[in-house]
């Protein structure tokens, strides 16, 4: 994005109290999507911060801190939303704590309405097994929807190289369900580019990644992946489920 375009975005950005209408947000996507398609990740984040001000946040599942690291350099203090489902691996919580301690970001840990014990009492034990879609909806999708009410745009670490379902993911897109602008700064990055960025910048990585878990979710629904298998094949293994519902 040109310097002039950056200045224009800053001049038109929302303040902390001014949310834009869905129509205005869709117009932003229509105007900027193609122009930013090939832009560097840092430029995309800079544009989003300039355009949406503090109504822009990033999300992280704490598999690694690549997106948080990128954002901290461009927008110090940016909100990083972490969904604590109550079912995370200890290593994932540790990665979140390390990100909060070492990067210039503001980690917002968001919890579901019900604790695990309350969910078990109300919906039966092990809902992740009996109705995984409902479990994800209650512990991930709804908490994110509630949190994003404070924002006009959110950034994800989603990449086209991850799964067949994500190969057409836009860099700047419109999330019709959430009525928000969805920004994917590293959508075009390959696995090799991610690994190079981590190595060159000393980026935090969840220890489970090096223990056979290339894609990390809740512990009851995540299994080790055999070498050479699809990175997300360990998620909801043995079922037809491939996404938690956040990105669909």
DRENSE-271082 format. One record per residue: residue in one letter; z, y, x of N, C-alpha, C in turn. Coordinates in steps of 0.2 Angstrom, whole numbers, plus 5000, padded with zeros to 4 digits. Each point is the difference from the previous one (the first is absolute). Layout:
+-----+------+------+------+------+------+------+------+------+------+
| res |  n.Z |  n.Y |  n.X | ca.Z | ca.Y | ca.X |  c.Z |  c.Y |  c.X |
+-----+------+------+------+------+------+------+------+------+------+
|   A |    Z |    Y |    X |    Z |    Y |    X |    Z |    Y |    X |
...
+-----+------+------+------+------+------+------+------+------+------+
This chain:
+-----+------+------+------+------+------+------+------+------+------+
| res |  n.Z |  n.Y |  n.X | ca.Z | ca.Y | ca.X |  c.Z |  c.Y |  c.X |
+-----+------+------+------+------+------+------+------+------+------+
|   X | 5000 | 4994 | 5004 | 5000 | 5006 | 4996 | 5000 | 5006 | 5004 |
|   X | 4996 | 5005 | 4999 | 5000 | 5006 | 5004 | 5006 | 5004 | 4999 |
|   X | 5001 | 5005 | 5005 | 5006 | 5004 | 5000 | 5000 | 5005 | 4994 |
|   X | 4994 | 5002 | 4998 | 4999 | 5004 | 4994 | 5002 | 4996 | 4994 |
|   X | 4998 | 4994 | 4999 | 5002 | 4996 | 4995 | 5008 | 4998 | 4999 |
|   X | 5003 | 5000 | 5006 | 5007 | 4999 | 5001 | 5003 | 5006 | 4997 |
|   X | 4998 | 5006 | 5002 | 5003 | 5006 | 4998 | 4999 | 5001 | 4992 |
|   X | 4995 | 4998 | 4998 | 4999 | 5000 | 4992 | 5004 | 4995 | 4997 |
|   X | 5001 | 4994 | 5002 | 5005 | 4996 | 4997 | 5007 | 5002 | 5000 |
|   X | 5002 | 5003 | 5006 | 5007 | 5003 | 5000 | 5001 | 5006 | 4995 |
|   X | 4994 | 5004 | 4999 | 5001 | 5006 | 4996 | 5001 | 4997 | 4993 |
|   X | 4997 | 4995 | 4998 | 5000 | 4997 | 4993 | 5005 | 4995 | 4999 |
|   X | 5005 | 4999 | 5005 | 5004 | 4994 | 4999 | 5006 | 5001 | 4995 |
|   X | 5002 | 4995 | 4997 | 5006 | 5001 | 4995 | 5006 | 5001 | 5004 |
|   X | 5005 | 5003 | 4996 | 5006 | 5001 | 5003 | 5005 | 4995 | 4997 |
|   X | 5006 | 5000 | 5002 | 5005 | 4994 | 4998 | 5001 | 5000 | 4993 |
|   X | 4999 | 5005 | 4996 | 5001 | 5001 | 4993 | 4994 | 4999 | 4996 |
|   X | 4994 | 5000 | 5003 | 4993 | 5001 | 4996 | 4997 | 4993 | 5001 |
|   X | 5000 | 4996 | 4994 | 4996 | 4994 | 5000 | 4993 | 5002 | 4997 |
|   X | 4995 | 4997 | 5003 | 4993 | 5001 | 4997 | 4999 | 4995 | 4994 |
|   X | 4996 | 5002 | 4996 | 4998 | 4996 | 4994 | 4995 | 4994 | 5003 |
|   X | 5000 | 4994 | 4996 | 4996 | 4995 | 5002 | 4992 | 5002 | 5001 |
|   X | 4998 | 5005 | 4996 | 4993 | 5002 | 5000 | 4999 | 5004 | 5007 |
|   X | 5005 | 5004 | 5002 | 5000 | 5003 | 5006 | 5000 | 4996 | 5006 |
|   X | 5004 | 4995 | 5000 | 5000 | 4995 | 5005 | 4994 | 4996 | 5001 |
|   X | 4997 | 4998 | 4994 | 4994 | 4996 | 5000 | 4994 | 5004 | 5004 |
|   X | 5000 | 5007 | 4998 | 4995 | 5004 | 5003 | 5001 | 5001 | 5008 |
|   X | 5006 | 4999 | 5002 | 5001 | 5000 | 5007 | 4997 | 4994 | 5003 |
|   X | 5002 | 4994 | 4997 | 4997 | 4994 | 5003 | 4992 | 5000 | 5000 |
|   X | 4997 | 5003 | 4994 | 4993 | 5000 | 5000 | 4997 | 5005 | 5005 |
|   X | 5004 | 5005 | 5002 | 4997 | 5005 | 5005 | 5001 | 4998 | 5007 |
|   X | 5006 | 4997 | 5001 | 5001 | 4998 | 5007 | 4999 | 4993 | 5003 |
|   X | 4999 | 4995 | 4995 | 5000 | 4993 | 5002 | 4994 | 4999 | 5005 |
|   X | 4994 | 5002 | 4998 | 4995 | 4999 | 5005 | 5000 | 5003 | 5006 |
|   X | 5003 | 5006 | 5000 | 5000 | 5004 | 5007 | 5005 | 4997 | 5004 |
|   X | 5006 | 4997 | 4998 | 5005 | 4997 | 5004 | 4999 | 4993 | 5002 |
|   X | 4995 | 4997 | 4997 | 4999 | 4993 | 5001 | 5000 | 4997 | 5007 |
|   X | 4997 | 5004 | 5004 | 4999 | 4998 | 5007 | 5005 | 5004 | 5005 |
|   X | 5005 | 5004 | 4997 | 5004 | 5004 | 5004 | 5006 | 4996 | 5003 |
|   X | 5002 | 5002 | 5006 | 5006 | 4997 | 5003 | 5006 | 4999 | 4996 |
|   X | 5004 | 4995 | 5001 | 5006 | 5000 | 4996 | 5004 | 5006 | 5000 |
|   X | 5001 | 5003 | 5006 | 5005 | 5006 | 5000 | 4997 | 5006 | 4996 |
|   X | 4993 | 5000 | 5000 | 4997 | 5006 | 4996 | 5001 | 4999 | 4993 |
|   X | 5000 | 4993 | 4998 | 5001 | 4999 | 4993 | 5007 | 5001 | 4997 |
|   X | 5005 | 4999 | 5005 | 5007 | 5001 | 4998 | 5001 | 5008 | 5000 |
|   X | 4997 | 5003 | 5005 | 5000 | 5007 | 5000 | 4998 | 5004 | 4994 |
|   X | 4994 | 4997 | 4998 | 4997 | 5003 | 4994 | 5004 | 4999 | 4994 |
|   X | 5003 | 4994 | 4999 | 5004 | 4998 | 4994 | 5006 | 5005 | 5000 |
|   X | 5003 | 5001 | 5006 | 5006 | 5004 | 5000 | 4999 | 5007 | 4999 |
|   X | 4994 | 5002 | 5002 | 4998 | 5007 | 4999 | 4998 | 5001 | 4993 |
|   X | 4997 | 4995 | 4997 | 4998 | 5001 | 4993 | 5006 | 4999 | 4995 |
|   X | 5004 | 4996 | 5001 | 5006 | 4998 | 4995 | 5007 | 5002 | 5002 |
|   X | 5000 | 5003 | 5006 | 5007 | 5002 | 5002 | 5005 | 4995 | 5000 |
|   X | 5006 | 5001 | 4997 | 5005 | 4995 | 5000 | 5000 | 4996 | 4994 |
|   X | 4994 | 5000 | 4996 | 4999 | 4995 | 4995 | 4995 | 4995 | 5003 |
|   X | 5000 | 4999 | 5006 | 4997 | 4995 | 5004 | 5005 | 4995 | 5003 |
|   X | 5000 | 4994 | 5000 | 5004 | 4995 | 5003 | 4996 | 4994 | 5003 |
|   X | 5003 | 4996 | 5004 | 4997 | 4994 | 5002 | 5005 | 4995 | 4998 |
|   X | 4997 | 4994 | 4999 | 5004 | 4994 | 4999 | 4999 | 4995 | 5006 |
|   X | 5005 | 4996 | 5000 | 5000 | 4995 | 5006 | 5004 | 4994 | 4998 |
|   X | 4997 | 4994 | 5001 | 5004 | 4994 | 4999 | 5004 | 4997 | 5006 |
|   X | 4999 | 5004 | 5005 | 5004 | 4999 | 5007 | 4997 | 4993 | 5003 |
|   X | 4994 | 4999 | 4999 | 4997 | 4994 | 5004 | 4999 | 5003 | 5007 |
|   X | 4998 | 5006 | 5001 | 5000 | 5004 | 5006 | 5001 | 5007 | 4998 |
|   X | 5000 | 5005 | 5005 | 5001 | 5007 | 4999 | 4994 | 5004 | 5002 |
|   X | 4994 | 4997 | 4999 | 4994 | 5003 | 5002 | 4999 | 5007 | 4996 |
|   X | 5000 | 4999 | 4994 | 4998 | 5006 | 4995 | 5006 | 5005 | 5001 |
|   X | 5006 | 4998 | 5000 | 5006 | 5004 | 5001 | 4999 | 5004 | 5007 |
|   X | 4998 | 4997 | 5005 | 4999 | 5003 | 5007 | 4995 | 5005 | 5000 |
|   X | 4994 | 4998 | 4997 | 4995 | 5005 | 4999 | 5002 | 5006 | 4996 |
|   X | 5003 | 4999 | 4995 | 5002 | 5006 | 4995 | 5006 | 5004 | 5004 |
|   X | 5004 | 4997 | 5004 | 5005 | 5004 | 5003 | 4998 | 5005 | 5005 |
|   X | 4994 | 4998 | 5003 | 4997 | 5005 | 5005 | 4996 | 5006 | 4996 |
|   X | 4998 | 4998 | 4995 | 4996 | 5006 | 4996 | 5004 | 5004 | 4995 |
|   X | 5005 | 4996 | 4997 | 5004 | 5003 | 4995 | 5007 | 4999 | 5001 |
|   X | 5004 | 5002 | 5005 | 5007 | 4999 | 5002 | 5004 | 5000 | 4994 |
|   X | 5004 | 4995 | 4999 | 5005 | 5000 | 4994 | 4997 | 4998 | 4993 |
|   X | 4994 | 4997 | 5000 | 4997 | 4998 | 4994 | 5004 | 4995 | 4997 |
|   X | 5000 | 4999 | 4993 | 5003 | 4995 | 4997 | 4997 | 4993 | 5001 |
|   X | 5003 | 4995 | 5001 | 4998 | 4993 | 5001 | 5004 | 4996 | 4994 |
|   X | 4996 | 4998 | 4995 | 5003 | 4996 | 4995 | 5000 | 4993 | 5002 |
|   X | 5006 | 4997 | 4999 | 5001 | 4993 | 5001 | 5003 | 4997 | 4994 |
|   X | 4997 | 4995 | 4998 | 5002 | 4996 | 4994 | 5005 | 4995 | 5002 |
|   X | 5006 | 5000 | 4999 | 5005 | 4995 | 5001 | 5001 | 4996 | 4994 |
|   X | 4997 | 4994 | 5000 | 4999 | 4996 | 4994 | 5007 | 4996 | 4999 |
|   X | 5004 | 4999 | 5006 | 5006 | 4996 | 4999 | 4998 | 4993 | 5003 |
|   X | 4994 | 4999 | 5002 | 4998 | 4993 | 5002 | 4997 | 5001 | 5007 |
|   X | 5001 | 5005 | 5004 | 4997 | 5001 | 5006 | 5003 | 4996 | 5006 |
|   X | 4996 | 4998 | 5005 | 5003 | 4997 | 5006 | 5004 | 5005 | 5003 |
|   X | 5005 | 4997 | 5004 | 5005 | 5004 | 5004 | 4996 | 5004 | 5005 |
|   X | 4995 | 4997 | 5002 | 4995 | 5004 | 5005 | 4997 | 5006 | 4998 |
|   X | 4998 | 4999 | 4993 | 4996 | 5006 | 4997 | 5005 | 5006 | 4999 |
|   X | 5006 | 4998 | 4998 | 5005 | 5006 | 4999 | 5002 | 5003 | 5007 |
|   X | 5000 | 4995 | 5005 | 5001 | 5003 | 5007 | 4994 | 5004 | 5002 |
|   X | 4994 | 4999 | 4999 | 4994 | 5004 | 5001 | 5001 | 5007 | 4997 |
|   X | 5002 | 4999 | 4994 | 5000 | 5007 | 4996 | 5006 | 5004 | 5003 |
|   X | 5005 | 4997 | 5002 | 5006 | 5004 | 5004 | 4997 | 5003 | 5006 |
|   X | 4996 | 4996 | 5004 | 4998 | 5002 | 5006 | 4995 | 5006 | 5000 |
|   X | 4995 | 5000 | 4994 | 4996 | 5005 | 4999 | 5003 | 5006 | 4998 |
|   X | 5006 | 5000 | 4996 | 5003 | 5006 | 4998 | 5004 | 5003 | 5007 |
|   X | 5002 | 4996 | 5004 | 5004 | 5002 | 5006 | 4995 | 5003 | 5006 |
|   X | 4994 | 4998 | 5000 | 4996 | 5001 | 5006 | 4994 | 5005 | 4998 |
|   X | 4998 | 5000 | 4994 | 4994 | 5005 | 4998 | 5002 | 5006 | 4996 |
|   X | 4997 | 5005 | 5001 | 5001 | 5006 | 4996 | 4997 | 5000 | 4993 |
|   X | 5004 | 4996 | 4996 | 4998 | 4999 | 4993 | 5006 | 4999 | 4996 |
|   X | 4999 | 5001 | 4994 | 5006 | 5000 | 4995 | 4999 | 4993 | 4996 |
|   X | 5003 | 4995 | 5001 | 5000 | 4994 | 4997 | 5003 | 5000 | 4993 |
|   X | 4997 | 4999 | 4994 | 5002 | 5000 | 4994 | 5001 | 4992 | 4997 |
|   X | 5005 | 4997 | 5000 | 5001 | 4994 | 4998 | 5001 | 4999 | 4993 |
|   X | 4996 | 4997 | 4996 | 4999 | 5000 | 4993 | 5002 | 4993 | 4998 |
|   X | 5005 | 4999 | 4995 | 5002 | 4994 | 4997 | 4998 | 4999 | 4993 |
|   X | 4999 | 4994 | 4998 | 4998 | 4998 | 4993 | 5006 | 5002 | 4995 |
|   X | 4999 | 5001 | 4994 | 5005 | 5002 | 4995 | 5005 | 4994 | 5000 |
|   X | 4998 | 4994 | 5000 | 5005 | 4995 | 5000 | 5001 | 4997 | 5007 |
|   X | 5007 | 4998 | 5002 | 5001 | 4996 | 5006 | 4997 | 4993 | 4999 |
|   X | 5000 | 4996 | 5005 | 4998 | 4993 | 5000 | 5004 | 4997 | 4995 |
|   X | 5007 | 5001 | 5001 | 5005 | 4996 | 4995 | 4999 | 5002 | 4993 |
|   X | 4999 | 5007 | 4999 | 4998 | 5002 | 4993 | 4994 | 4997 | 4997 |
|   X | 4995 | 5000 | 5004 | 4993 | 4997 | 4998 | 5001 | 4992 | 4998 |
|   X | 5004 | 4997 | 5005 | 5001 | 4993 | 4998 | 5004 | 4999 | 4994 |
|   X | 5005 | 5004 | 4998 | 5003 | 4999 | 4994 | 4996 | 5002 | 4994 |
|   X | 4996 | 5005 | 5001 | 4996 | 5002 | 4994 | 4993 | 4996 | 4999 |
|   X | 4997 | 4997 | 5005 | 4994 | 4997 | 5000 | 5000 | 4993 | 5003 |
|   X | 5005 | 4998 | 5002 | 5001 | 4993 | 5003 | 4999 | 5000 | 5007 |
|   X | 5003 | 4995 | 5003 | 5000 | 5000 | 5008 | 4993 | 4999 | 5002 |
|   X | 4999 | 5002 | 5006 | 4994 | 4999 | 5004 | 4994 | 5002 | 4996 |
|   X | 5000 | 5006 | 4997 | 4994 | 5003 | 4997 | 4994 | 5000 | 5004 |
|   X | 5001 | 5000 | 5007 | 4994 | 5000 | 5004 | 4996 | 4994 | 5000 |
|   X | 5004 | 4994 | 4998 | 4996 | 4994 | 4999 | 4998 | 4999 | 4993 |
|   X | 5004 | 5001 | 4995 | 4998 | 4999 | 4993 | 4994 | 5005 | 4998 |
|   X | 5001 | 5006 | 5002 | 4995 | 5005 | 4998 | 4999 | 5005 | 5005 |
|   X | 4996 | 4999 | 5005 | 5000 | 5004 | 5006 | 4997 | 5007 | 4998 |
|   X | 4995 | 5000 | 4996 | 4997 | 5006 | 4998 | 5005 | 5005 | 4997 |
|   X | 5004 | 4997 | 4996 | 5006 | 5005 | 4997 | 5005 | 5002 | 5005 |
|   X | 5001 | 4995 | 5004 | 5005 | 5002 | 5006 | 4997 | 5006 | 5004 |
|   X | 4994 | 4999 | 5002 | 4997 | 5006 | 5004 | 5000 | 5006 | 4996 |
|   X | 4998 | 5000 | 4993 | 5000 | 5006 | 4996 | 5006 | 5003 | 5000 |
|   X | 5006 | 4996 | 4999 | 5006 | 5003 | 5000 | 5003 | 5003 | 5006 |
|   X | 4999 | 4996 | 5006 | 5003 | 5002 | 5006 | 4995 | 5004 | 5005 |
|   X | 4994 | 5001 | 4998 | 4995 | 5004 | 5004 | 4997 | 5005 | 4997 |
|   X | 4996 | 4998 | 4995 | 4995 | 5004 | 4996 | 5004 | 5006 | 4996 |
|   X | 5005 | 4998 | 4996 | 5003 | 5005 | 4996 | 5004 | 5005 | 5005 |
|   X | 5004 | 4997 | 5005 | 5003 | 5005 | 5004 | 4996 | 5005 | 5004 |
|   X | 4994 | 4998 | 5002 | 4995 | 5004 | 5003 | 4997 | 5005 | 4995 |
|   X | 4999 | 4998 | 4994 | 4997 | 5004 | 4995 | 5005 | 5006 | 4998 |
|   X | 5007 | 4998 | 5000 | 5005 | 5005 | 4999 | 5000 | 5005 | 5005 |
|   X | 5000 | 4997 | 5007 | 5001 | 5005 | 5005 | 4994 | 5005 | 5001 |
|   X | 4994 | 4997 | 4999 | 4994 | 5004 | 5000 | 4999 | 5006 | 4995 |
|   X | 5005 | 5000 | 4996 | 5000 | 5006 | 4995 | 5001 | 5006 | 5003 |
|   X | 5003 | 5000 | 5006 | 5002 | 5006 | 5004 | 4994 | 5002 | 5005 |
|   X | 4994 | 4996 | 5000 | 4995 | 5001 | 5004 | 4993 | 5001 | 4997 |
|   X | 4995 | 5003 | 5003 | 4994 | 5000 | 4997 | 4995 | 4995 | 5004 |
|   X | 5002 | 4998 | 5006 | 4996 | 4996 | 5004 | 5005 | 4995 | 5004 |
|   X | 4997 | 4995 | 5002 | 5004 | 4995 | 5004 | 4995 | 4996 | 5005 |
|   X | 5003 | 4999 | 5006 | 4996 | 4997 | 5005 | 5002 | 4993 | 5001 |
|   X | 4996 | 4995 | 5001 | 5002 | 4993 | 5001 | 4996 | 4998 | 5007 |
|   X | 5003 | 4994 | 5002 | 4997 | 4997 | 5006 | 4995 | 4995 | 4999 |
|   X | 4997 | 5000 | 4993 | 4995 | 4995 | 4998 | 4994 | 5001 | 5005 |
|   X | 4997 | 4994 | 5001 | 4994 | 4999 | 5005 | 4995 | 4996 | 4997 |
|   X | 4994 | 5001 | 5001 | 4994 | 4996 | 4997 | 5000 | 4994 | 5003 |
|   X | 5002 | 4999 | 5006 | 5000 | 4994 | 5004 | 5005 | 4995 | 4998 |
|   X | 5004 | 5002 | 4996 | 5006 | 4995 | 4998 | 4998 | 4994 | 4995 |
|   X | 4997 | 5002 | 4995 | 4998 | 4995 | 4995 | 4993 | 5002 | 4997 |
|   X | 4997 | 4995 | 4996 | 4994 | 5001 | 4997 | 5001 | 5005 | 4994 |
|   X | 5006 | 5000 | 4997 | 5001 | 5005 | 4995 | 5001 | 5007 | 5002 |
|   X | 5000 | 5001 | 5006 | 5001 | 5007 | 5003 | 4994 | 5003 | 5004 |
|   X | 4995 | 4996 | 5000 | 4994 | 5002 | 5004 | 4997 | 5007 | 4998 |
|   X | 5001 | 5002 | 4994 | 4996 | 5006 | 4997 | 5006 | 5005 | 4999 |
|   X | 5006 | 4999 | 5003 | 5005 | 5005 | 4999 | 4998 | 5007 | 5003 |
|   X | 5000 | 5005 | 4996 | 4998 | 5007 | 5002 | 5005 | 5003 | 5005 |
|   X | 4998 | 5005 | 5004 | 5005 | 5003 | 5004 | 5003 | 5005 | 4996 |
|   X | 4997 | 5004 | 4995 | 5003 | 5004 | 4995 | 4998 | 4998 | 4994 |
|   X | 5004 | 4997 | 4996 | 4999 | 4997 | 4993 | 5004 | 5003 | 4995 |
|   X | 4998 | 4998 | 4993 | 5004 | 5002 | 4995 | 5004 | 4993 | 4997 |
|   X | 5006 | 5000 | 4999 | 5004 | 4995 | 4998 | 5001 | 5001 | 4992 |
|   X | 4996 | 4997 | 4996 | 5000 | 5002 | 4993 | 5006 | 4998 | 4996 |
|   X | 5003 | 4994 | 5003 | 5006 | 4998 | 4996 | 5006 | 5005 | 5002 |
|   X | 5000 | 5002 | 5006 | 5006 | 5005 | 5002 | 4998 | 5007 | 4999 |
|   X | 4994 | 5001 | 4999 | 4997 | 5007 | 4999 | 5002 | 5005 | 5006 |
|   X | 4999 | 4997 | 5006 | 5001 | 5003 | 5006 | 4994 | 4999 | 5005 |
|   X | 5000 | 5004 | 5005 | 4995 | 5000 | 5005 | 5003 | 4995 | 5005 |
|   X | 4996 | 4995 | 5002 | 5002 | 4994 | 5004 | 4996 | 5001 | 5007 |
|   X | 5004 | 5001 | 5005 | 4997 | 5001 | 5007 | 5001 | 4994 | 5004 |
|   X | 4995 | 4998 | 5003 | 5000 | 4994 | 5005 | 4997 | 5002 | 5007 |
|   X | 5004 | 5003 | 5004 | 4998 | 5003 | 5006 | 4997 | 4995 | 5005 |
|   X | 5002 | 4994 | 5000 | 4998 | 4995 | 5005 | 4996 | 4995 | 4996 |
|   X | 4997 | 5001 | 4995 | 4996 | 4995 | 4996 | 4994 | 4997 | 5004 |
|   X | 4997 | 5004 | 5004 | 4995 | 4998 | 5004 | 5002 | 4996 | 5007 |
|   X | 5006 | 5000 | 5001 | 5003 | 4997 | 5007 | 4999 | 4992 | 4999 |
|   X | 4998 | 4998 | 5006 | 5000 | 4992 | 5001 | 5006 | 4998 | 5002 |
|   X | 5001 | 4993 | 5000 | 5007 | 4998 | 5003 | 5000 | 5002 | 5007 |
|   X | 4995 | 5000 | 5004 | 5000 | 5001 | 5007 | 5002 | 5008 | 5001 |
|   X | 4998 | 5004 | 4996 | 5002 | 5007 | 5000 | 5007 | 5001 | 4999 |
|   X | 5003 | 4996 | 4995 | 5007 | 5001 | 4999 | 5004 | 4998 | 5006 |
|   X | 4998 | 4994 | 5003 | 5003 | 4997 | 5005 | 5000 | 5005 | 5006 |
|   X | 4994 | 5003 | 5001 | 5000 | 5005 | 5006 | 5004 | 5006 | 4999 |
|   X | 5000 | 5002 | 4994 | 5005 | 5006 | 4998 | 5007 | 4999 | 5002 |
|   X | 5002 | 4994 | 4997 | 5007 | 4998 | 5001 | 5002 | 4999 | 5008 |
|   X | 4995 | 4997 | 5004 | 5001 | 4999 | 5007 | 5000 | 5007 | 5004 |
|   X | 4996 | 5004 | 4998 | 4999 | 5006 | 5004 | 5006 | 5005 | 4998 |
|   X | 5003 | 5000 | 4994 | 5005 | 5005 | 4998 | 5007 | 4997 | 4999 |
|   X | 5000 | 4993 | 5002 | 5007 | 4997 | 5000 | 5003 | 5000 | 4993 |
|   X | 4996 | 4999 | 4995 | 5002 | 5000 | 4993 | 5004 | 4995 | 4998 |
|   X | 5005 | 5001 | 4996 | 5005 | 4995 | 4997 | 4996 | 4995 | 4996 |
|   X | 5001 | 4993 | 5001 | 4997 | 4995 | 4996 | 5006 | 4995 | 4998 |
|   X | 5000 | 4998 | 4993 | 5005 | 4996 | 4998 | 4999 | 4993 | 5004 |
|   X | 5006 | 4998 | 5003 | 5000 | 4994 | 5004 | 4997 | 4994 | 4997 |
|   X | 5000 | 4999 | 4993 | 4997 | 4995 | 4997 | 4992 | 4999 | 5001 |
|   X | 4997 | 5006 | 5001 | 4993 | 4999 | 5002 | 4999 | 4996 | 5006 |
|   X | 5004 | 5000 | 5004 | 4999 | 4995 | 5006 | 5003 | 4993 | 4999 |
|   X | 5002 | 4999 | 4994 | 5003 | 4994 | 4999 | 4996 | 4996 | 4994 |
|   X | 4994 | 5002 | 5000 | 4996 | 4996 | 4995 | 4999 | 5003 | 4993 |
|   X | 5002 | 5007 | 5000 | 5000 | 5003 | 4993 | 4996 | 5007 | 5001 |
|   X | 4993 | 4999 | 5000 | 4996 | 5006 | 5001 | 5000 | 5005 | 4994 |
|   X | 5002 | 4997 | 4994 | 5001 | 5004 | 4994 | 5006 | 4999 | 4997 |
|   X | 5005 | 5005 | 4999 | 5007 | 4999 | 4998 | 5001 | 5003 | 4994 |
|   X | 5003 | 4996 | 4995 | 5002 | 5002 | 4994 | 5008 | 4998 | 4999 |
|   X | 5001 | 4998 | 4994 | 5007 | 4998 | 4998 | 5001 | 4993 | 5003 |
|   X | 5006 | 4998 | 5002 | 5001 | 4994 | 5004 | 4998 | 4994 | 4995 |
|   X | 5002 | 5000 | 4994 | 4999 | 4993 | 4996 | 4992 | 4999 | 4999 |
|   X | 4996 | 5005 | 5001 | 4993 | 5000 | 4999 | 4995 | 5001 | 5006 |
|   X | 5003 | 4999 | 5006 | 4997 | 5001 | 5006 | 5001 | 4994 | 5004 |
|   X | 4994 | 4997 | 5003 | 5000 | 4994 | 5004 | 4997 | 5002 | 5007 |
|   X | 5001 | 4996 | 5005 | 4997 | 5000 | 5006 | 4992 | 4998 | 4999 |
|   X | 4996 | 5003 | 5004 | 4993 | 4999 | 5000 | 4998 | 4996 | 5006 |
|   X | 4996 | 4995 | 4999 | 4997 | 4996 | 5006 | 4995 | 5005 | 5003 |
|   X | 5000 | 4999 | 5007 | 4995 | 5003 | 5004 | 4993 | 4999 | 4997 |
|   X | 4996 | 5006 | 4999 | 4993 | 5000 | 4998 | 5000 | 5000 | 4992 |
|   X | 5005 | 5000 | 4997 | 5000 | 5000 | 4992 | 5000 | 5008 | 4999 |
|   X | 4998 | 5001 | 4993 | 5000 | 5007 | 4998 | 5007 | 5003 | 5000 |
|   X | 5001 | 5006 | 5003 | 5006 | 5003 | 5001 | 5005 | 5000 | 4994 |
|   X | 4997 | 5001 | 4994 | 5004 | 5000 | 4994 | 5000 | 4994 | 4996 |
|   X | 4998 | 4994 | 5003 | 5001 | 4994 | 4997 | 5007 | 4997 | 4999 |
|   X | 5005 | 5004 | 5004 | 5007 | 4998 | 4999 | 5003 | 5003 | 4995 |
|   X | 4997 | 5005 | 4996 | 5003 | 5004 | 4995 | 4998 | 4996 | 4993 |
|   X | 5006 | 4998 | 4997 | 5000 | 4996 | 4993 | 4996 | 4994 | 5001 |
|   X | 5001 | 4997 | 5006 | 4997 | 4993 | 5002 | 5001 | 4995 | 4994 |
|   X | 4994 | 4997 | 4999 | 5000 | 4995 | 4994 | 4999 | 5002 | 4993 |
|   X | 4999 | 5007 | 5000 | 4998 | 5003 | 4993 | 4993 | 5003 | 5001 |
|   X | 4998 | 5003 | 4994 | 4994 | 5003 | 5000 | 5001 | 5008 | 5001 |
|   X | 5006 | 5002 | 5001 | 5002 | 5007 | 5001 | 4998 | 5002 | 5007 |
|   X | 4997 | 5006 | 5000 | 4998 | 5003 | 5007 | 5002 | 5007 | 5001 |
|   X | 5003 | 5003 | 4995 | 5002 | 5007 | 5000 | 5006 | 5001 | 4996 |
|   X | 5004 | 5005 | 5002 | 5007 | 5001 | 4996 | 4998 | 5004 | 4994 |
|   X | 4995 | 5004 | 5000 | 4998 | 5004 | 4994 | 5000 | 5008 | 5002 |
|   X | 5002 | 5001 | 5006 | 5000 | 5007 | 5002 | 4993 | 5003 | 5002 |
|   X | 4996 | 4996 | 5002 | 4993 | 5002 | 5002 | 4995 | 4997 | 4996 |
|   X | 5001 | 4998 | 4993 | 4995 | 4998 | 4996 | 5001 | 5004 | 4993 |
+-----+------+------+------+------+------+------+------+------+------+
